Structures are given as structure tokens and as C-alpha cells.
Amino acid sequence: MDLKPRPYLLNIDGKKVEAAITYEDDTRFPAGVSCFGKEAMPYIQLVLIKQALELPSNMKFSRHTPAGTTMARKWLGLKGNKASLLKQVEALIKAVDVERAAYHHTMMED
């Protein structure tokens, strides 16, 4: 997996992410179905990093995937220990979620 810096992960536009997500009601799935477009992929990568940081210290998603701390440090340029990195990534995700919620709310009014 490529470990080059990914600065686009630090500047995700929540409006574009929300616009790229299609929500569908499906009786087979209690939570419904969501389809993610190209604009939502950076957001999904942030969520992947967060989930990797929440794994126990000696675990990775697979042997081909870097540890969560490595992804946060190399891709995002963050510094600190595992707990600090998790807080920083959660803050990035929360900022995008606030923008998504505001955009979703305006779309529901139309």
C-alpha cells in the first residue's frame, strides 16, 4: 500500500461528500442502503484510518494494510501517540460530518 502523503484527506468538502452519497430504503436491510460516489472516497479513507486506530495495538486489518498509526502519520502528517492520533482523526471526521449534516438538512428542505 502506497504510504505517500495524501493532503486531500485534510481538506474534505462535506457538501461534496454528502452529494455523492445516495440513500435508498430497502426492506432487506434495517439501516437502508447507501451508495458512495467518487467524491465520498476520501471521507471513507478517513473512517478507515479511524477504525484502524481503534483496533488493539497488535492488530491490523490485514498483513497488506499498514497499522492505523502509520496511516495517520504518513497519509495525514499527524503526530503523537495512538490515542492522540485517534482524537485528531475523529476531529477531522467530525468537521466533515458537520458540513454533511448542514448540507443534508438544506437538501431535505427543498
Backbone torsions as a table, in degrees:
resi	resn	phi	psi	omega
1	MET	NA	134.9	-177.6
2	ASP	-69.6	127.2	-178.3
3	LEU	-108.5	24.6	176.9
4	LYS	-70.2	152.4	178.6
5	PRO	-57.7	143.9	179.3
6	ARG	-124.6	78.3	-175.3
7	PRO	-63.0	-23.5	178.9
8	TYR	-63.2	-19.6	178.4
9	LEU	-72.8	-17.5	180.0
10	LEU	-90.0	-12.6	-176.7
11	ASN	-127.5	56.7	-178.5
12	ILE	-84.6	131.7	178.6
13	ASP	-89.4	111.6	-177.6
14	GLY	-60.8	-31.9	179.1
15	LYS	-65.3	-43.2	179.5
16	LYS	-66.7	-38.1	179.0
17	VAL	-63.0	-48.5	-178.6
18	GLU	-64.0	-38.3	178.7
19	ALA	-65.9	-26.4	-178.5
20	ALA	-86.8	-2.9	-180.0
21	ILE	-102.1	126.9	177.6
22	THR	-106.7	124.5	179.2
23	TYR	-102.0	133.3	178.2
24	GLU	-134.2	139.3	174.4
25	ASP	-85.0	129.9	179.3
26	ASP	-139.9	123.1	-176.1
27	THR	-66.9	-18.0	179.3
28	ARG	-74.6	-20.9	-178.2
29	PHE	-123.6	120.4	-176.5
30	PRO	-61.3	-30.7	-178.5
31	ALA	-91.8	0.1	-176.8
32	GLY	83.4	-174.2	-177.8
33	VAL	-124.8	137.0	176.1
34	SER	-121.6	135.8	175.0
35	CYS	-112.4	133.3	-176.1
36	PHE	-108.1	128.2	176.9
37	GLY	-88.6	-179.3	-176.3
38	LYS	-58.0	-38.7	-177.6
39	GLU	-67.0	-19.3	-178.4
40	ALA	-88.3	-9.9	-175.3
41	MET	-61.6	-41.6	177.2
42	PRO	-60.1	-37.4	177.6
43	TYR	-63.8	-41.8	178.8
44	ILE	-64.4	-35.6	176.8
45	GLN	-64.8	-38.9	176.3
46	LEU	-62.4	-42.9	179.0
47	VAL	-64.4	-37.3	177.0
48	LEU	-61.1	-44.2	179.2
49	ILE	-62.4	-42.9	179.0
50	LYS	-60.4	-45.7	-179.7
51	GLN	-65.0	-37.1	178.1
52	ALA	-66.0	-35.5	178.6
53	LEU	-71.6	-23.2	179.8
54	GLU	-82.6	-11.6	177.6
55	LEU	-69.7	153.4	174.4
56	PRO	-57.4	156.0	-172.7
57	SER	-53.8	-35.6	-174.8
58	ASN	-93.5	12.9	-177.6
59	MET	-117.3	149.4	172.1
60	LYS	-132.4	166.4	177.2
61	PHE	-62.9	-42.7	176.3
62	SER	-157.6	171.3	-179.1
63	ARG	-71.0	-14.8	179.8
64	HIS	-93.7	-4.2	-178.8
65	THR	-106.8	134.3	177.7
66	PRO	-66.4	161.1	175.7
67	ALA	-64.6	156.3	-179.2
68	GLY	-57.9	-39.3	179.7
69	THR	-64.4	-38.8	178.4
70	THR	-64.6	-44.8	179.4
71	MET	-62.1	-43.8	-178.8
72	ALA	-64.9	-39.8	-178.0
73	ARG	-74.2	-47.0	-174.9
74	LYS	-78.6	-46.4	-176.5
75	TRP	-74.6	-41.5	-174.2
76	LEU	-100.2	-16.4	-178.7
77	GLY	75.0	20.9	179.9
78	LEU	-80.8	159.9	178.6
79	LYS	-131.0	154.4	177.2
80	GLY	128.8	-178.2	178.2
81	ASN	-83.9	-179.0	-174.2
82	LYS	-59.3	-44.2	-179.0
83	ALA	-65.4	-40.9	179.3
84	SER	-66.0	-42.4	178.7
85	LEU	-62.4	-41.0	179.1
86	LEU	-61.1	-44.3	178.7
87	LYS	-62.0	-41.3	-179.6
88	GLN	-66.3	-41.6	178.7
89	VAL	-67.5	-40.6	177.2
90	GLU	-61.2	-36.6	178.3
91	ALA	-66.2	-39.7	177.2
92	LEU	-63.1	-44.1	-179.9
93	ILE	-65.4	-41.1	-179.9
94	LYS	-62.5	-39.7	179.2
95	ALA	-61.6	-42.3	178.2
96	VAL	-67.9	-40.8	-179.9
97	ASP	-62.3	-36.2	177.7
98	VAL	-63.6	-45.0	177.7
99	GLU	-64.2	-41.0	178.9
100	ARG	-61.7	-45.5	-178.0
101	ALA	-63.5	-41.5	179.2
102	ALA	-64.0	-43.1	179.8
103	TYR	-67.3	-42.7	180.0
104	HIS	-61.8	-40.3	179.9
105	HIS	-63.5	-42.2	179.5
106	THR	-68.8	-33.1	178.4
107	MET	-69.1	-34.2	-179.8
108	MET	-70.9	-27.1	-179.3
109	GLU	-75.0	-28.2	-177.6
110	ASP	-73.7	NA	NA
